[in-house]
Amino acid sequence: MIPKEMRDRLGIIPGDEVSFVLEERAVRMEPIHVKPSLLGILAGLELTAELEADRRKETDR
């Protein structure tokens, strides 16, 4: 278990991944900060059809 003070200083929260590196007679632990991809996050929301419908309503006014 990583002590709370160290987790807080490193910004590690439950579920975060960390890496361990052996350096001679010591171990270095570093958080792995992965930025999630936003690619495809809006897929399947039918936004194009909704925007086209809004555009038609505006044009009809």
Beta strands, then each sheet from edge to edge (+ up, - down):
strand 1: 17-23
strand 2: 26-32
sheet 1: 1+ 2-
end
